[in-house]
Amino acid sequence: MTETMQAVVWNPAARAYEATSAPVPEPGPEDILVRVAAAALNPVDGKMQGRIPADAPPRALGYDACGEVLAVGAAVGGFAPGDRVWYAGAADRPGSFATHQLVDHRLVARAPDGLEDADAAAIPLTAITAWEALFDRLGYAPLAEGGQSERLLLINGAGGVGSVALQLAKLSGIAATATASRAETRDWCARMGAAEVIDHAALPDLGDASFGRILCAHDTDRYFDTMARLVAPQGRIVSIVGTQEKHDLAPLFQKSASFGWEFMFTRPVQRTPDMARQGEILATVARLFDEGRLHPTRTATFEGLTVETIEAAQARLAEGRQIGKIAFLW
């Protein structure tokens, strides 16, 4: 390889982003090498800044990408140089805030033909998270014809995951009640497929309302007691947001209800036997986009691979008012 890889890396010792250059990496046996055309920002990027040890070497963050395959490892099948692909990657490997990235081919699928690079890059992490949460963790049947009996409460319907989860829910016959507080986020949730939209603040006033399934996409600590009250007997709660506090599980015991987690990186980081399932999910999602059954969720774009663009995008996300996803074009 004669090209040079450019990247914006997080330096945990300095607690700052830095622009760097390095030789383009060579793919391992299971890897594909991708020239990244577009990436996207997720809340996990900010969280990773505090999780990387201070003595760890700097590395690129970013866990969504769309780009072109440049080379494949010896054990890779199904991909070849020139393929346009999308993926969310793994939390324990260098990410997509770079011009080149190595990713395990089992986590990758061909990108939808009908989506621009930036729109495609905004989807993988949220689509995998939403799919796993709804179908692997909450037990709904994916893309089922007809209605499904268990009502869904989705806390934070206008975020990146919520925006995809609402669309998948509607395609699967799931009646979803989404929470949103502003007029623009309520409208967005309705467009994404919510059967009902209520204000976050209205949750404590729902009285005897109950939901067979609850998906929390925002602040588990804040909503845990409310979810425990609203979940139906023998229902399920799943959250994609970690906790800082301890919570009383007794109300769930009395209902034979369950609480579980959805962490999109479990399969790639733990290298589970079914880690290729994430590539399969992305292939299905790509087909749904090309069929016009799913719609893009990108609402903001930053151009250029620089420290300034990464920091500006993270500042915007930290405001807590972002609808849908933020993407980058390199």
C-alpha positions in Angstrom: 0.0 0.0 0.0 1.4 3.4 -1.0 -1.4 5.5 0.5 -1.2 7.1 3.9 -4.0 6.8 6.4 -5.3 10.0 7.9 -7.2 9.9 11.2 -8.5 11.9 14.1 -7.6 9.9 17.2 -8.6 10.3 20.8 -5.5 10.7 23.1 -6.6 9.5 26.5 -3.5 10.9 28.2 -4.2 14.4 26.9 -8.0 13.9 26.9 -8.1 15.5 23.5 -8.6 14.7 19.8 -5.5 14.8 17.6 -5.0 14.6 13.8 -2.5 11.9 12.8 -1.2 10.0 9.8 0.1 6.5 9.5 0.7 3.7 7.0 -2.5 2.1 5.7 -3.0 -1.1 7.8 -2.9 -4.6 6.3 -6.0 -6.8 6.7 -5.8 -9.8 8.9 -7.3 -13.1 7.8 -10.9 -12.2 8.7 -10.6 -8.5 7.9 -11.5 -6.3 5.0 -9.8 -3.0 4.5 -12.2 -0.1 3.7 -11.5 3.3 2.4 -14.1 5.3 4.5 -16.2 7.7 2.5 -18.6 8.7 5.4 -18.9 8.0 9.1 -21.4 8.9 11.8 -21.5 10.1 15.4 -23.1 8.1 18.3 -23.3 8.8 22.0 -21.0 5.8 22.6 -18.1 7.9 21.0 -18.3 10.3 23.9 -18.7 7.5 26.5 -15.6 5.8 25.1 -13.5 8.8 25.9 -13.9 8.1 29.6 -13.5 4.3 29.3 -10.1 4.2 27.5 -7.3 4.0 30.1 -5.1 7.0 30.4 -2.0 5.0 29.5 -3.6 3.4 26.4 -2.3 4.6 23.0 -4.3 7.0 21.0 -6.8 5.5 18.6 -9.6 6.5 16.3 -13.2 6.3 17.6 -16.2 6.2 15.4 -18.4 3.1 14.9 -20.4 3.7 11.8 -19.1 3.8 8.2 -19.8 3.5 4.6 -17.0 3.0 2.1 -15.2 1.0 -0.5 -13.4 -2.3 0.0 -9.7 -2.0 -0.9 -8.4 -5.4 0.1 -9.6 -8.6 1.9 -8.0 -11.1 4.2 -7.1 -14.7 3.3 -10.2 -16.1 5.1 -12.7 -13.6 3.8 -15.5 -14.7 1.5 -18.3 -12.8 -0.1 -16.5 -9.5 -0.5 -14.0 -8.2 -3.1 -12.2 -4.9 -3.8 -14.6 -2.3 -5.2 -17.6 -3.4 -3.1 -19.5 -0.6 -1.4 -20.1 -1.6 2.2 -21.5 -0.4 5.5 -21.0 -1.5 9.1 -20.7 -0.5 12.7 -17.5 -2.3 13.6 -16.3 -3.2 17.1 -15.7 -1.1 20.2 -12.3 -2.6 20.9 -10.7 -1.8 17.5 -9.7 1.5 15.8 -12.8 3.2 14.4 -14.1 5.1 11.4 -12.8 8.6 12.2 -10.1 7.8 9.6 -9.7 7.5 5.9 -9.0 3.7 6.2 -10.4 1.1 8.6 -10.0 -2.6 9.2 -13.2 -4.4 10.1 -14.1 -8.1 10.5 -16.0 -9.1 7.4 -18.7 -10.9 9.5 -19.9 -7.5 10.7 -20.2 -6.1 7.2 -22.8 -6.0 4.4 -23.2 -4.3 1.1 -24.6 -0.8 1.5 -28.0 0.0 0.0 -27.7 1.2 -3.6 -30.3 3.9 -3.0 -28.6 5.7 -0.1 -26.0 8.3 -0.3 -22.8 7.6 1.6 -23.7 10.0 4.5 -27.2 8.5 4.8 -25.8 5.0 4.7 -23.1 5.8 7.3 -25.8 7.1 9.7 -27.6 3.8 9.9 -25.6 0.7 10.9 -25.1 1.0 14.7 -28.7 2.3 15.3 -30.2 -0.3 13.0 -28.4 -3.2 14.6 -29.2 -1.9 18.1 -32.9 -1.5 17.2 -33.1 -4.9 15.5 -31.4 -6.7 18.4 -33.5 -4.9 21.0 -36.8 -5.5 19.4 -36.4 -9.0 18.1 -33.5 -10.7 20.0 -34.1 -9.1 23.4 -37.8 -8.1 23.6 -39.0 -11.1 21.6 -41.0 -9.5 18.8 -41.3 -11.3 15.5 -39.3 -9.4 12.8 -41.2 -8.1 9.8 -44.3 -10.1 10.9 -47.5 -9.7 8.9 -50.5 -8.5 10.9 -50.4 -7.0 14.4 -48.4 -8.2 17.4 -50.3 -8.2 20.6 -47.7 -6.8 23.0 -47.8 -3.0 23.2 -44.4 -1.3 23.0 -43.3 1.8 25.0 -40.2 3.4 23.5 -38.6 6.0 25.7 -36.8 8.6 23.5 -38.3 7.9 20.1 -36.6 10.7 18.2 -33.0 9.7 18.8 -30.9 7.7 16.5 -32.0 4.2 17.8 -35.5 5.3 18.3 -35.8 6.6 14.8 -35.0 3.2 13.3 -36.8 1.2 16.0 -40.1 3.0 15.3 -39.8 2.2 11.6 -39.0 -1.5 12.2 -41.8 -1.7 14.7 -44.3 -0.4 12.2 -43.0 -2.8 9.6 -43.5 -5.6 12.1 -47.0 -4.8 13.2 -46.0 -3.5 16.6 -48.1 -0.6 18.0 -45.4 1.7 19.5 -46.0 4.5 22.0 -43.0 6.8 21.7 -42.0 9.6 24.1 -40.9 13.0 22.9 -41.1 16.5 24.4 -40.9 19.1 21.7 -43.2 19.7 18.7 -40.5 18.8 16.2 -39.6 15.6 18.0 -43.2 14.5 18.3 -43.7 15.1 14.6 -40.5 13.2 13.8 -41.7 10.2 15.9 -45.1 10.2 14.1 -43.3 10.2 10.7 -41.0 7.4 11.8 -44.0 5.2 12.5 -45.2 5.7 16.1 -48.8 4.8 16.7 -48.9 7.3 19.6 -46.6 10.0 20.9 -46.6 11.2 24.5 -44.5 13.7 26.5 -41.7 12.2 28.6 -43.2 14.1 31.5 -46.5 12.3 31.1 -45.1 8.9 32.0 -45.7 9.2 35.7 -49.4 10.1 35.0 -50.2 7.1 32.9 -51.9 5.4 35.9 -52.8 1.8 35.3 -51.6 1.8 31.7 -49.3 -1.2 31.1 -47.0 -2.2 28.2 -46.0 -5.7 27.3 -42.6 -4.5 26.2 -40.6 -1.4 27.1 -37.4 -0.2 25.3 -35.5 2.5 27.1 -33.2 4.6 24.8 -32.5 7.3 27.3 -31.4 7.6 31.0 -32.2 4.2 32.5 -31.6 5.6 36.0 -34.3 8.3 35.5 -36.9 5.9 34.1 -36.3 2.6 35.9 -39.0 2.9 38.6 -41.5 4.2 36.0 -40.7 1.3 33.7 -41.1 -1.2 36.5 -44.5 0.3 37.3 -45.7 0.4 33.6 -44.4 -3.0 32.4 -47.2 -5.6 32.2 -47.2 -8.8 34.2 -44.8 -11.2 32.4 -43.6 -8.3 30.3 -40.0 -7.4 29.3 -37.9 -4.2 29.7 -34.8 -3.7 27.7 -32.4 -0.7 27.9 -29.6 0.4 25.7 -28.3 2.9 28.3 -26.1 1.8 31.3 -26.8 2.8 34.9 -24.9 4.6 37.6 -27.3 3.8 40.4 -28.7 0.7 42.1 -32.3 -0.2 41.5 -34.9 -2.3 43.3 -35.9 -5.4 41.2 -38.7 -6.4 43.6 -41.5 -4.9 41.6 -40.4 -7.0 38.6 -40.3 -10.1 40.7 -43.9 -9.7 41.7 -44.9 -9.4 38.0 -42.6 -12.2 36.7 -41.3 -9.4 34.5 -37.7 -9.2 33.2 -35.1 -6.5 32.7 -32.3 -6.9 30.2 -29.7 -5.1 28.2 -29.0 -4.5 24.6 -25.4 -3.6 23.8 -24.7 -3.7 20.1 -21.0 -4.5 20.6 -21.6 -7.7 22.6 -21.3 -9.9 19.6 -18.1 -8.4 18.1 -16.3 -7.7 21.3 -17.1 -11.0 23.0 -16.6 -12.8 19.6 -19.8 -14.8 20.1 -20.4 -17.8 17.8 -23.1 -15.8 16.1 -21.2 -12.6 15.5 -21.9 -12.9 11.7 -25.6 -12.2 12.6 -24.8 -8.5 12.6 -23.7 -8.7 8.9 -27.0 -10.6 8.2 -29.0 -7.9 10.0 -27.4 -5.2 7.9 -28.0 -7.1 4.7 -31.7 -7.3 5.6 -31.8 -3.6 6.5 -30.1 -2.7 3.2 -32.8 -4.6 1.3 -35.5 -2.8 3.2 -34.0 0.6 2.3 -33.7 -0.4 -1.4 -37.3 -1.5 -1.3 -38.3 1.9 0.1 -39.6 0.4 3.3 -37.1 2.2 5.5 -36.1 5.8 5.4 -32.9 7.7 6.2 -32.5 9.3 9.7 -29.6 11.7 9.0 -30.5 15.2 9.9 -27.0 16.9 10.1 -23.8 16.6 8.2 -20.3 17.8 8.9 -17.7 17.8 6.1 -14.0 17.1 6.6 -11.9 14.8 8.7 -10.6 17.3 11.2 -10.4 17.7 15.0 -12.7 20.7 14.6 -15.5 18.8 12.8 -15.5 16.0 15.3 -15.5 18.3 18.3 -18.3 20.5 16.8 -20.5 17.4 16.1 -19.9 16.1 19.6 -20.8 19.5 21.1 -24.1 19.5 19.1 -24.9 16.0 20.2 -24.2 16.9 23.9 -26.8 19.6 23.7 -29.4 16.9 24.0 -31.7 18.2 21.3 -30.4 16.2 18.3 -33.1 14.5 16.2 -32.0 11.5 14.2 -28.3 11.1 13.3 -25.2 13.2 12.6 -22.9 12.1 9.8 -19.5 13.1 8.5 -18.3 13.1 4.9 -14.5 12.8 4.4 
